[in-house]
Amino acid sequence: MKYLIFIILCISTYALYGVELVDNSTELTLGGKLFPQKSKNSRQSQFYPELSFEGEYIWQSEDNEWLFAPFWRWSYKDSDESYGDMREAYWRKKFDSGDLTVGLRRIFWGTLEAANPVNVINQSDYIVGIEREDKLGQPLASWSWLLEEGELELFMLPWFRSRPFPGLASRPTTSLAVDNHERYESSHGKHRIDWAMRWYRPIGQADVGLSFFSGTRRSPILTPSPSSKELQPYYVVNHHLAIDMSLADGNWLWKLELMGGQELNEGFSSVSAGFEYTITGIMESRYDLGLIAEAYRDDRNAKAAGWWQQDIAVGGRLSLNDAAGSEIKLLYIQDFDYKSSLIKLDAGMRIGEKWKLSLLTYVDIGIDQQDPHLGFLKDNSWSTIEMTYYY
């Protein structure tokens, strides 16, 4: 990855003349995680103060664009959670026939609210939070075409970034430490060249995406290490086709994510669907209430690439439609394989033009310790409170 960044900097230096800074944003966040219940692990705390910085800076010349998005995080109680990263760093060249992009990028695919099984390009950053779905930048080269029938983009992914896991002093975390010596199904390890492609087009009231992926799966299978009392990540090769679609029909928004392919020499399928129905002006007020219901099914079961192998998520989103952009989202999540259940509350509001207050809460209301996906949340209800300054 460091060589890829070096190449980007060399290309950037080549065309520095006439470059103009056209956009920049910086976020400074002070917050912390609060656990009301004391942990059985003496190394873990009930309060984790945190400070983070994230920026995005864009330069442009006539046919070129450079974007850099640095990230830095400091945790007072846990040194394993203090680190820096380059979330994005890429160069884009515009041609008459399309756009070439080289560097680190974060790509989002999907339509659903609680999870997005088709969002497979980037690695998840579990140090920032197992629950938060933050993504690492993926080293890639891509070519995109703007067609009459939609937009088509081809990706070459030359370098795999393994998933960073929190240490045992972090909270929440895995029951056992995760070994840094990961294993790969591919004999090329993290140097295997992966490929992906996506076509996207609005069709009437629907937005439709068709995608293909062939490469090392970002989510590892954690297995006991034969040489120590640790978990060892095993990264399998995945080939699949996927569809993501949303359809707006009045107050209804229908959502769908389908995936089918092969892993470990076996076929698999993933079906996820749901809706959001918005009630505008509830009780003759300015408030809007969106009712959310989603179902997830992945026949890989315990080897699925996330929490969502046989689950539902139901809840609502309350938008106050005020000057602060205040919004509250509440979801009840139920797993049917292990009967685990939890509540997720996500809320936020702006304070003036430069500040934002955010709250993220998870409540354990019945999690099975043996659940391979949600077991780490057993007895780990908590709230993350953050104040972000934008400048």
Secondary structure as GFF3:
##gff-version 3
##sequence-region A 1 391
A	DSSP	alpha_helix	2	14	.	.	.	ID=ss1
A	DSSP	beta_strand	20	34	.	.	.	ID=ss2
A	DSSP	beta_strand	47	60	.	.	.	ID=ss3
A	DSSP	beta_strand	64	75	.	.	.	ID=ss4
A	DSSP	three_ten_helix	79	81	.	.	.	ID=ss5
A	DSSP	beta_strand	83	94	.	.	.	ID=ss6
A	DSSP	beta_strand	99	105	.	.	.	ID=ss7
A	DSSP	beta_strand	138	147	.	.	.	ID=ss8
A	DSSP	beta_strand	150	157	.	.	.	ID=ss9
A	DSSP	beta_strand	183	184	.	.	.	ID=ss10
A	DSSP	three_ten_helix	189	191	.	.	.	ID=ss11
A	DSSP	beta_strand	194	203	.	.	.	ID=ss12
A	DSSP	beta_strand	206	216	.	.	.	ID=ss13
A	DSSP	beta_strand	221	224	.	.	.	ID=ss14
A	DSSP	beta_strand	231	235	.	.	.	ID=ss15
A	DSSP	beta_strand	237	249	.	.	.	ID=ss16
A	DSSP	beta_strand	252	263	.	.	.	ID=ss17
A	DSSP	beta_strand	266	280	.	.	.	ID=ss18
A	DSSP	three_ten_helix	282	284	.	.	.	ID=ss19
A	DSSP	beta_strand	288	298	.	.	.	ID=ss20
A	DSSP	three_ten_helix	301	303	.	.	.	ID=ss21
A	DSSP	beta_strand	310	319	.	.	.	ID=ss22
A	DSSP	beta_strand	327	335	.	.	.	ID=ss23
A	DSSP	beta_strand	341	351	.	.	.	ID=ss24
A	DSSP	beta_strand	355	366	.	.	.	ID=ss25
A	DSSP	three_ten_helix	375	377	.	.	.	ID=ss26
A	DSSP	beta_strand	382	390	.	.	.	ID=ss27
###
